[in-house]
Amino acid sequence: MINFIRNPKNPILSPKPENLWESYAAFNGCIIKENSTYHLLYRAMPQSAVIDGKNVQISNVGVAKSSDGENFTERKLFIKPEHYFEKYACEDPRTTKIDGKFYTFYTAVSAYPPNRETIKVAVAISDNLDTVSEKHLVTPFNAKGMAMFPEKIDGMYTVVVTVDTDKPPAKIAIAQFEKIETLWDSDFWTTWYENVDEHIIPLRRVSIDQIEVGAPPLKTNAGWVFIYSYIKNYFTEEKDFRIEAALLDLENPQKIIGHVDEPLIKPKESYEIKGQIQNVTFPEGALIDGDKIRIYYGAADSYCCEASMNFAEFMKSFEVGTPKTPTFKRFANNPLLLPNPKHTWEEQAVFNPGVIEIEGKVYLLYRALSADNISTVGLAISYDGMYIDERLDEPIYVPRISEEISKIKGQGYGCEDPRITRIGDVIYMCYTAYDGVLPRLAMTSIFIDDFLDRKWNKWSHPKIISKEKVADKDGCLFPEKVNGKYVFFHRVEPNINIDFVDDLLFEKTKYLEIEKVIPPGDEDWDSVKIGINAPPIKCSAGWLVLYHGISTADHHYRLGAMLLDVSDPTKLIARTPYPILEPEMYYEKEGVVNNVVFPCGAAVIEKDLFIYYGGADKVVGGARINLNELLEYLTKTKTKKYLG
């Protein structure tokens, strides 16, 4: 359990009115211990001043000394704006000693108001932390936090940097070079930035969150302890600042080998809640000091604070060996299907396909939307699961009963979001029947031979299987009986509902009841409501279930996975704490309904699980994931707090 104790003397550093250069704020301190002296380098802000006709507050970097790491004196101005690249601010220092010199990285702001083109990283080099011998602009691109590892790794200087901080989502990445002069070589950084995705440390869990470099890494026998800032719900007014920690491989610091599964520090004290910016705890420095680890952090962008805990206990908090959350990899040829303006029945959108694989071919039964919002089902066929080889010119399934036809003139209606299950020689299709007022679940079927012969008139008469006057969607049938019963998933908000029936004609049970539920998750991304995506897949570890979750913060649709007990699917074995697919591409973020990834079908092809999904309720995309990796993650990751 994480138990960082805040220093009772917090804030350990506050603005000092008599020093004009730090009279407004003193925060984001980075600690470095030299012999028996602690040096705290921090961001210092004066009261506003008029520069070039602009009323601005220009940050400096101060340094204070202490004999115990908590009582600081001898405060002095260390770094101030002098060059064009730092004219309007020197912010948030991070200091490392290597090769007998101190390298202090800071955010350099060259224009006011600042923007992503004028916020970069610079470095000040010093022999003694009293005077600066030289300064250099480091990054030619937008970046903020940078910190150097305190020793070379495999003969290379190594830094960690936050890239695109002001063009989110930000990335934390590693850079390595042989000569120290390369640190300020713009050609090196330009090439590095062009390939930045190759250097990322994968710390961000959800696209709505923000990450930033915190303290310079600390070397331990187990790995590099990297303390950083994690800001949940960054793009909303409900920002949640957390200090987190990861353990990086000693020889390959881009590799995460462990993670602390809870925040080290979150705002709770008055000095963290009230200040220049409310509710902020932001790490800049850390130190292994005797039997303690000490974190130095900014509070409310106003003060410097410190917290500590027993180092050995802290190291026990790392979940070492927990596999990284696997994510779906999109097909390079996405979108697979686009609306076809030549066909009125599918000219507005094609999305949310149900899937069945027959004799090596993948059949996509997709929802098609006309310009007047009538939903039907179209068919596309892939011979390899990756590319569309055939697409029919007419729908294969159209509204036929009153529950699928609008009772209101001009209101959309139809057959929505098909999900396909094969049992023996019969294909069952569950879908949402919508009459423009109330969505209900319907089910129809067709023999495989008739399906392959394209005898669409052979679809059975649809049966409504959900209750009257209840909005019910996202229905699917399990591919086999469980304990002699047919099993259905469906969704009455906000839960996934599970029902067991004796027969598929519903002679004994007229409608699906709600026998058991799986509720929304504890995490922000799936806490509003959840629903089934593709029908469950039976694996040796259990029933693998893909589901969508709606976020409290942004209401985006994201994809997660569950593992249910084979003999009792009401028992939840494991649940992914983080999404495994979320809206990131343009065709997922903008469409009929923005920010949606929504698969209704999946197929296991060789070692991979292929999904086919609606992007922004407009197009069809495809993605794949190694099935064993996903199952291993679900079975090995601790999921106690996610169990139903």
C-alpha positions in Angstrom: 0.0 0.0 0.0 1.3 3.5 -0.9 1.7 5.6 2.1 3.6 8.8 1.3 3.7 11.1 4.4 3.5 14.8 3.7 6.1 16.8 5.4 4.5 18.6 8.4 6.4 21.7 7.4 4.8 21.8 4.0 5.0 24.0 2.1 8.7 23.8 2.5 9.2 26.7 0.2 6.8 29.6 -0.4 7.0 32.9 -2.3 9.3 35.4 -0.7 7.9 38.9 -1.0 11.2 40.6 -0.4 12.8 38.8 -3.4 11.1 40.5 -6.4 12.0 37.6 -8.7 10.1 35.1 -6.5 7.5 37.3 -4.8 4.4 35.7 -6.4 5.1 31.9 -6.5 7.8 29.4 -5.8 6.9 25.8 -7.0 7.9 22.7 -8.9 11.1 22.0 -7.1 13.7 19.5 -8.2 16.1 18.2 -5.6 19.7 17.2 -5.9 22.0 16.2 -3.1 25.7 17.0 -3.3 27.7 15.7 -0.4 25.7 16.7 2.6 23.9 19.7 1.0 20.5 19.5 -0.6 19.9 21.9 -3.5 16.3 22.6 -4.5 16.0 24.2 -7.9 12.5 25.6 -8.4 10.3 27.8 -10.6 10.1 31.3 -9.2 7.5 33.9 -10.4 7.5 37.6 -9.7 4.5 39.9 -9.7 3.5 40.9 -13.2 5.5 43.4 -15.2 5.2 45.3 -18.5 7.5 44.0 -21.1 7.3 45.0 -24.8 4.0 46.6 -23.9 2.6 43.4 -22.5 1.6 42.7 -18.9 3.3 39.4 -18.1 4.8 37.3 -15.3 8.2 36.0 -16.3 9.3 32.8 -14.6 12.9 32.3 -13.3 14.7 29.4 -11.8 15.8 29.8 -8.2 18.0 27.6 -6.0 17.9 27.1 -2.3 20.1 25.1 0.0 19.4 22.9 3.0 21.2 20.6 5.4 18.2 18.3 5.9 16.1 18.5 2.8 13.2 20.4 4.4 14.6 23.7 5.8 15.9 25.7 3.0 17.9 28.9 3.1 20.3 30.9 0.9 17.7 31.3 -1.8 19.1 32.9 -4.9 18.3 33.5 -8.6 20.0 30.9 -10.7 18.5 30.9 -14.2 16.8 34.0 -15.8 15.7 34.9 -19.3 18.7 36.1 -21.3 18.4 34.7 -24.8 15.7 34.9 -27.6 14.5 31.3 -26.9 13.7 32.1 -23.2 12.7 35.7 -23.4 9.4 35.2 -21.6 10.1 32.4 -19.2 12.4 29.8 -17.7 10.2 27.3 -16.0 10.2 23.9 -14.2 13.8 22.9 -13.7 15.1 19.3 -13.6 18.7 18.8 -12.7 21.1 15.9 -13.1 24.8 15.7 -12.4 26.9 13.7 -14.9 30.5 13.9 -16.0 31.2 16.3 -13.1 28.7 18.9 -14.4 25.1 19.9 -13.5 22.6 19.8 -16.4 19.5 21.7 -15.6 16.7 21.3 -18.2 13.9 23.8 -18.2 11.0 25.0 -20.2 11.9 28.0 -22.4 9.2 30.3 -23.6 10.1 32.7 -26.5 6.9 34.6 -27.1 3.8 36.0 -25.3 1.2 34.8 -25.2 3.0 31.4 -25.4 1.9 28.8 -27.9 3.0 25.3 -29.0 5.6 26.8 -31.4 7.3 28.9 -28.8 7.4 26.5 -25.8 10.5 24.3 -26.0 13.2 22.7 -23.8 16.5 24.4 -23.0 19.5 23.4 -20.8 21.7 25.3 -18.5 25.1 23.8 -17.7 26.9 24.6 -14.4 29.9 23.5 -12.5 28.6 24.3 -9.0 24.9 25.3 -9.1 26.0 28.9 -8.3 26.5 30.2 -11.8 25.6 29.1 -15.3 28.5 28.6 -17.7 26.4 28.0 -20.9 22.9 27.7 -22.1 21.5 25.9 -25.2 18.1 25.5 -26.9 17.5 21.8 -27.0 14.3 20.9 -28.8 13.3 22.6 -32.1 9.8 21.3 -31.5 7.2 21.8 -28.7 8.3 20.1 -25.5 8.3 20.9 -21.8 9.7 18.5 -19.3 13.1 16.9 -19.9 15.4 15.0 -17.5 18.7 13.2 -17.9 19.5 9.8 -16.4 22.4 10.2 -13.9 24.6 7.8 -15.8 25.1 6.6 -19.3 23.2 3.6 -20.4 25.1 1.2 -22.7 27.6 4.0 -23.3 24.9 6.5 -24.3 23.7 9.7 -22.6 19.9 9.2 -22.0 17.1 11.7 -21.5 13.4 11.4 -21.1 11.2 14.1 -22.5 7.6 15.2 -22.8 6.8 15.8 -26.5 3.9 17.8 -27.8 2.8 19.0 -24.4 0.9 21.9 -25.9 -0.4 19.8 -28.8 -1.9 16.9 -26.8 -2.0 14.1 -26.5 1.5 14.5 -25.1 4.0 11.6 -25.3 6.8 10.7 -22.9 9.8 9.4 -24.9 13.4 8.4 -24.6 16.4 9.9 -26.5 20.0 8.6 -26.5 23.2 9.9 -28.0 26.9 9.3 -27.7 28.2 12.9 -27.4 26.9 15.5 -25.0 27.0 18.1 -27.7 24.3 16.2 -29.5 21.9 17.4 -26.8 21.6 20.7 -28.5 22.0 19.5 -32.1 18.8 20.5 -33.9 19.4 18.1 -36.8 19.5 15.2 -34.3 16.3 16.2 -32.7 14.5 16.9 -36.0 15.2 13.4 -37.2 14.3 12.0 -33.8 11.0 13.8 -33.7 10.1 12.5 -37.2 10.3 9.0 -35.7 9.0 9.9 -32.2 6.6 7.0 -32.0 9.6 4.6 -32.0 10.8 6.2 -28.8 7.6 6.4 -26.7 7.3 5.0 -23.1 3.7 3.7 -23.2 2.4 5.3 -20.0 -0.8 6.9 -21.1 -3.8 4.6 -20.5 -6.7 6.5 -21.9 -6.7 9.1 -24.7 -8.4 11.7 -22.6 -5.6 11.7 -20.1 -2.3 13.6 -20.1 1.2 12.6 -19.0 4.3 14.6 -18.3 7.8 13.9 -17.2 8.3 14.3 -13.5 11.6 13.8 -11.6 14.9 12.6 -13.1 15.0 8.8 -12.9 16.4 7.1 -9.8 18.6 4.0 -10.2 17.8 0.9 -8.1 18.8 -2.7 -8.3 15.3 -3.5 -9.6 15.2 -0.9 -12.3 15.0 2.9 -12.9 12.3 4.4 -10.7 10.5 7.0 -12.9 8.1 9.3 -11.1 5.9 11.3 -13.4 2.7 13.3 -13.6 -0.6 11.6 -14.7 -3.5 13.9 -15.3 -6.8 12.2 -15.7 -9.6 13.8 -17.7 -7.2 16.4 -19.0 -9.5 17.8 -21.7 -12.3 18.5 -19.3 -12.9 20.8 -16.4 -12.6 17.8 -14.0 -8.8 17.4 -14.3 -7.4 15.0 -11.8 -3.7 15.5 -11.1 -1.8 12.5 -9.8 1.8 11.6 -9.1 2.5 8.1 -10.4 5.5 5.8 -10.7 6.8 3.2 -13.1 9.8 0.9 -13.0 11.9 1.0 -16.2 14.4 -1.6 -17.4 18.0 -0.8 -16.5 19.3 -1.6 -19.9 16.3 -0.5 -22.0 14.5 2.4 -20.2 11.9 2.5 -22.8 10.6 -0.8 -21.4 8.2 -0.7 -18.5 8.8 -3.6 -16.2 6.6 -2.5 -13.3 4.0 0.0 -12.2 2.5 1.2 -9.0 -1.2 0.6 -9.4 -2.4 3.6 -7.4 -1.4 7.3 -7.2 1.5 8.2 -5.0 0.1 11.6 -4.2 -3.1 13.4 -5.1 -4.3 16.9 -4.1 -6.0 16.9 -0.7 -4.3 19.5 1.6 -5.3 23.1 1.5 -1.9 24.2 0.0 -2.5 21.7 -2.9 -6.0 22.7 -3.5 -5.9 26.5 -3.3 -3.3 28.5 -5.2 -2.4 29.9 -8.6 -4.0 26.8 -10.2 -6.2 24.7 -7.9 -6.0 21.0 -7.2 -2.5 20.4 -8.5 0.3 18.1 -7.3 3.1 18.0 -9.8 6.4 16.1 -9.3 9.8 17.6 -10.3 12.3 15.9 -8.0 12.9 12.7 -6.1 15.6 11.3 -3.9 16.5 8.0 -2.3 17.7 9.4 1.1 18.8 6.7 3.6 15.9 4.4 4.1 13.4 6.8 2.6 12.3 7.9 -0.8 11.4 11.6 -0.9 9.3 13.3 -3.6 9.5 17.0 -4.1 6.5 18.5 -5.9 4.7 21.6 -6.8 1.4 22.4 -5.0 -1.3 24.4 -6.7 1.4 26.0 -8.9 2.3 28.1 -5.8 4.5 26.2 -3.4 7.2 23.6 -3.1 6.3 20.6 -1.0 7.8 17.3 0.1 6.5 13.8 1.0 8.3 10.6 1.9 7.9 6.9 2.7 10.0 3.9 3.5 12.0 3.0 0.4 11.8 -0.7 0.8 8.0 -0.6 1.3 7.7 1.7 -1.7 9.6 -0.8 -3.9 7.2 -3.6 -2.8 4.4 -1.5 -4.3 5.5 -2.1 -7.8 3.5 -4.7 -9.8 6.5 -6.3 -11.5 5.9 -8.5 -14.5 2.3 -7.4 -15.0 1.9 -7.5 -18.8 1.3 -4.2 -20.6 -2.3 -3.6 -21.6 -2.6 -5.1 -25.1 -4.4 -2.9 -27.7 -6.0 -3.6 -31.0 -3.9 -2.7 -34.1 -5.9 -1.1 -36.9 -5.8 -2.4 -40.4 -3.6 -0.2 -42.6 -6.3 -0.1 -45.3 -9.0 1.3 -43.0 -11.7 2.3 -43.5 -12.8 -1.0 -45.0 -16.2 0.2 -46.0 -17.5 3.7 -46.8 -21.0 4.9 -47.6 -21.9 4.4 -51.2 -23.6 7.4 -52.8 -24.7 5.3 -55.7 -27.0 3.2 -53.4 -29.7 5.3 -51.7 -30.1 2.6 -49.0 -26.4 3.1 -47.8 -25.5 6.6 -48.9 -25.3 8.2 -45.4 -23.4 5.6 -43.4 -22.3 1.9 -43.2 -21.2 0.7 -39.7 -21.5 -1.8 -36.8 -21.1 -5.0 -38.8 -22.0 -8.5 -37.4 -19.5 -11.1 -38.5 -19.5 -14.8 -39.4 -16.6 -16.8 -40.8 -17.6 -19.7 -43.2 -15.0 -21.8 -44.9 -12.2 -19.3 -44.6 -14.3 -16.3 -45.8 -15.4 -13.5 -43.5 -18.9 -12.2 -44.0 -19.7 -8.7 -42.7 -23.4 -8.0 -42.2 -23.3 -4.3 -41.7 -25.8 -1.7 -40.7 -26.6 0.6 -43.7 -28.2 4.0 -43.3 -30.0 5.9 -46.0 -30.3 9.6 -46.3 -33.7 9.5 -44.6 -32.3 7.5 -41.7 -33.7 4.0 -42.5 -31.5 1.2 -41.3 -31.1 -2.0 -43.3 -28.4 -4.7 -43.4 -25.9 -5.0 -46.2 -23.3 -7.6 -46.9 -19.6 -7.4 -47.7 -17.2 -10.4 -48.0 -13.5 -10.7 -47.3 -11.5 -13.7 -48.4 -8.6 -13.1 -46.0 -10.2 -11.0 -43.2 -8.2 -7.9 -44.2 -9.6 -6.7 -47.5 -13.1 -6.5 -48.9 -13.4 -8.6 -52.0 -17.1 -8.3 -52.7 -19.9 -6.0 -51.6 -23.5 -6.6 -52.6 -25.6 -3.9 -54.4 -28.8 -4.5 -52.4 -29.5 -5.1 -48.7 -29.8 -8.6 -47.5 -32.2 -7.8 -44.7 -34.9 -5.0 -44.5 -37.6 -3.9 -42.0 -40.6 -6.3 -42.1 -42.6 -5.9 -38.9 -44.3 -3.0 -37.2 -41.6 -2.7 -34.5 -39.1 -1.9 -37.3 -41.2 0.7 -39.1 -41.6 4.3 -37.9 -44.9 5.4 -36.4 -43.8 9.1 -36.8 -43.6 10.6 -40.2 -40.0 11.6 -41.0 -38.5 9.7 -38.1 -35.7 7.2 -38.7 -36.4 3.5 -38.2 -35.2 0.0 -39.2 -32.9 -2.9 -38.3 -29.8 -1.9 -36.4 -26.5 -3.4 -35.2 -26.7 -7.1 -36.2 -24.8 -9.6 -34.2 -24.3 -13.1 -35.7 -24.1 -16.5 -34.0 -23.9 -19.9 -35.6 -25.3 -22.9 -33.9 -25.0 -26.1 -36.0 -26.3 -25.3 -39.5 -28.3 -22.2 -38.5 -27.2 -18.6 -38.5 -29.0 -16.5 -35.8 -29.0 -12.8 -36.1 -29.9 -10.6 -33.1 -30.5 -6.9 -33.9 -32.2 -3.8 -32.6 -35.7 -3.3 -34.1 -36.4 0.4 -34.0 -39.7 2.1 -34.8 -38.5 5.6 -34.3 -39.7 5.6 -30.7 -38.5 2.5 -28.8 -35.5 0.2 -29.5 -36.3 -3.5 -28.9 -34.4 -6.7 -29.5 -35.3 -8.9 -32.4 -34.0 -12.2 -33.6 -34.2 -14.0 -37.0 -32.4 -17.0 -38.5 -31.4 -18.6 -41.8 -29.8 -21.9 -42.7 -26.2 -21.7 -43.8 -26.9 -23.2 -47.2 -29.6 -20.6 -47.9 -27.2 -17.9 -46.7 -24.4 -19.0 -49.0 -26.9 -19.3 -51.9 -28.0 -15.8 -51.1 -31.7 -16.7 -50.7 -32.5 -13.7 -48.5 -36.2 -14.5 -48.6 -35.3 -17.5 -46.4 -34.7 -15.3 -43.3 -37.2 -16.5 -40.7 -39.9 -14.2 -39.5 -38.3 -12.0 -36.9 -39.4 -12.4 -33.3 -39.3 -9.5 -30.7 -37.5 -11.0 -27.7 -37.3 -8.0 -25.3 -40.1 -6.6 -23.1 -42.6 -4.0 -24.1 -42.1 -0.4 -23.1 -38.4 -1.1 -22.3 -35.5 0.3 -24.3 -33.3 -2.7 -24.9 -30.3 -2.9 -27.3 -27.0 -4.7 -27.9 -28.4 -8.2 -27.9 -26.5 -11.4 -28.8 -26.8 -15.1 -28.5 -24.0 -17.3 -27.1 -22.7 -19.8 -29.6 -23.6 -22.9 -27.5 -25.8 -23.8 -24.6 -24.5 -23.4 -21.0 -25.9 -26.0 -18.5 -28.6 -26.9 -21.0 -29.8 -23.3 -21.6 -29.4 -20.8 -24.3 -27.7 -17.6 -23.1 -28.4 -14.1 -24.2 -26.7 -10.8 -23.5 -28.6 -7.6 -23.9 -28.5 -4.0 -22.5 -31.0 -2.1 -20.5 -29.1 0.9 -19.4 -26.6 1.1 -17.8 -25.9 -2.7 -17.4 -25.1 -5.7 -19.5 -27.9 -8.1 -18.8 -27.7 -11.9 -18.9 -30.7 -14.2 -19.5 -31.1 -18.0 -19.8 -33.9 -19.5 -21.9 -35.0 -23.0 -22.7 -35.7 -22.6 -26.4 -35.1 -20.1 -29.2 -38.8 -20.0 -30.1 -39.5 -18.4 -26.7 -42.5 -20.7 -26.2 -41.9 -20.9 -22.4 -40.5 -17.5 -21.8 -42.1 -14.8 -24.0 -39.4 -12.2 -23.5 -36.0 -11.8 -22.0 -36.0 -11.0 -18.4 -33.1 -9.6 -16.5 -31.7 -12.5 -14.5 -28.2 -11.2 -13.8 -26.3 -8.0 -14.6 -22.8 -6.8 -15.2 -22.6 -3.2 -14.1 -20.5 -0.4 -15.5 -16.8 -0.3 -14.3 -15.0 1.7 -11.7 -12.8 3.6 -14.2 -13.8 6.8 -15.8 -13.8 5.3 -19.3 -16.6 2.8 -18.7 -18.5 4.1 -15.7 -21.6 5.6 -17.4 -22.9 2.6 -19.2 -21.7 -0.6 -20.9 -22.9 -2.9 -23.5 -21.9 -6.0 -25.4 -20.1 -5.8 -28.7 -19.3 -9.1 -30.5 -20.9 -12.3 -29.3 -18.7 -14.1 -26.7 -15.9 -16.4 -27.8 -15.3 -19.6 -25.8 -11.6 -20.0 -24.8 -9.9 -22.4 -22.4 -9.6 -19.5 -19.9 -13.3 -18.7 -20.1 -15.8 -16.7 -22.2 -14.0 -13.8 -23.8 -16.4 -10.8 -24.1 -15.7 -7.6 -25.8 -17.8 -4.7 -24.5 -18.1 -0.9 -25.0 -18.0 1.6 -22.2 -19.1 5.2 -22.1 -16.9 7.7 -20.3 -18.1 10.1 -17.6 -15.6 12.7 -18.8 -16.2 12.9 -22.5 -18.9 10.3 -23.4 -16.7 8.7 -26.0 -17.3 5.0 -26.8 -14.3 2.8 -26.0 -13.7 -0.9 -26.1 -12.8 -3.2 -23.2 -12.7 -7.0 -22.6 -14.0 -9.3 -19.9 -13.4 -12.9 -19.1 -16.4 -14.9 -17.7 -16.5 -18.3 -16.2 -17.2 -21.1 -18.8 -19.8 -22.9 -16.8 -21.4 -19.9 -15.2 -21.1 -16.7 -17.4 -22.6 -14.6 -14.6 -19.3 -14.9 -12.8 -16.8 -12.3 -13.8 -13.2 -13.6 -13.7 -11.4 -10.5 -15.0 -12.0 -7.2 -16.7 -9.5 -4.8 -18.5 -9.0 -1.8 -16.3 -8.2 0.3 -19.4 -9.6 0.4 -22.9 -8.0 -1.7 -25.6 -9.4 0.4 -28.5 -10.6 4.0 -28.4 -11.4 6.7 -30.9 -8.1 8.1 -32.3 -8.3 8.2 -36.1 -10.2 10.8 -38.1 -12.8 8.2 -39.2 -13.5 7.3 -35.6 -13.6 10.9 -34.3 -15.8 12.6 -36.9 -19.0 11.1 -38.5 -22.7 10.8 -37.9 -21.9 10.3 -34.1 -18.4 11.5 -33.2 -15.8 9.6 -31.2 -17.1 6.1 -31.5 -15.5 2.7 -32.0 -18.2 0.0 -32.0 -17.6 -3.6 -33.1 -20.6 -6.0 -33.5 -18.6 -8.9 -34.8 -15.3 -10.7 -34.4 -13.4 -13.7 -36.0 -10.5 -15.7 -34.8 -8.0 -16.0 -37.7 -4.9 -18.1 -37.0 -3.5 -16.6 -33.8 -5.3 -13.3 -33.9 -8.7 -12.0 -33.0 -10.1 -9.8 -35.7 -12.8 -7.2 -35.0 -14.9 -5.2 -37.4 -16.3 -2.0 -36.0 -18.2 1.1 -36.8 -16.2 4.3 -36.8 -18.1 7.4 -35.7 -21.3 5.7 -36.9 -20.2 6.4 -40.4 -17.7 3.8 -41.7 -16.4 0.2 -41.1 -12.9 -0.3 -39.8 -11.0 -3.4 -38.9 -8.4 -4.2 -36.2 -6.6 -7.2 -34.8 -5.0 -8.4 -31.6 -3.0 -11.5 -30.6 -5.6 -13.6 -28.8 -3.2 -15.3 -26.5 -1.7 -12.0 -25.4 -5.2 -10.6 -24.6 -6.1 -13.8 -22.6 -2.8 -13.7 -20.8 -3.3 -10.1 -19.8 -6.8 -10.9 -18.5 -5.6 -13.9 -16.5 -2.4 -12.4 -15.1 -3.4 -8.8 -14.4 -4.8 -8.2 -11.0 -8.4 -7.3 -11.4 -9.8 -7.6 -7.9 -11.3 -4.1 -7.9 -13.0 -4.7 -11.3 -14.8 -7.9 -10.3 -18.6 -7.9 -10.3 
